[in-house]
Amino acid sequence: MDAIQKTYSMKESEIDKKWYVVDASGKVLGRLAAEIAKVLRGKNKPSFTPHFDMGDNVIVINAEKVVLTGLKPENKEYFSHSHYPGGEKFTNIKKIMKTKPQFIIEHAVKGMLPKNRLGRKVMGNLKVYAGKDHPHIAQKPEVLDI
């Protein structure tokens, strides 16, 4: 009875967060979002604890150069509603790519995270920029190859 193994659960004070930068140019949207969500959630770490924000901070640059496969550039639409009767609005992904390309990556990653307060907290660790410049140089981010 002395050899019973106990499951180890990390404490919040033991969490070590890093900063990563990801270049989205030429990457497929869904595959990129899945890898980013895994790093944000902390599932790539051996010490993963499901009820803590274990993940690292991720900076995505060149969001305007992300690639869509198949017929998605012509057919994919985003839905929004004004909360008034008949207030539904559909916007084509091409229009959003021109106006705010960072929304596309944020929306894809958000869909792959938990739908609770932990998921909302983890989304705060994601920074997306349309161009190649970002203001997080002081955090000394490491390049994350995806």
Helices and strands as residue ranges (DSSP letters): G 12-14, E 19-23, H 29-41, E 57-61, G 63-65, H 72-75, E 77-81, E 88-92, H 93-99, H 102-110, H 117-123, E 126-128, G 137-139, E 142-143
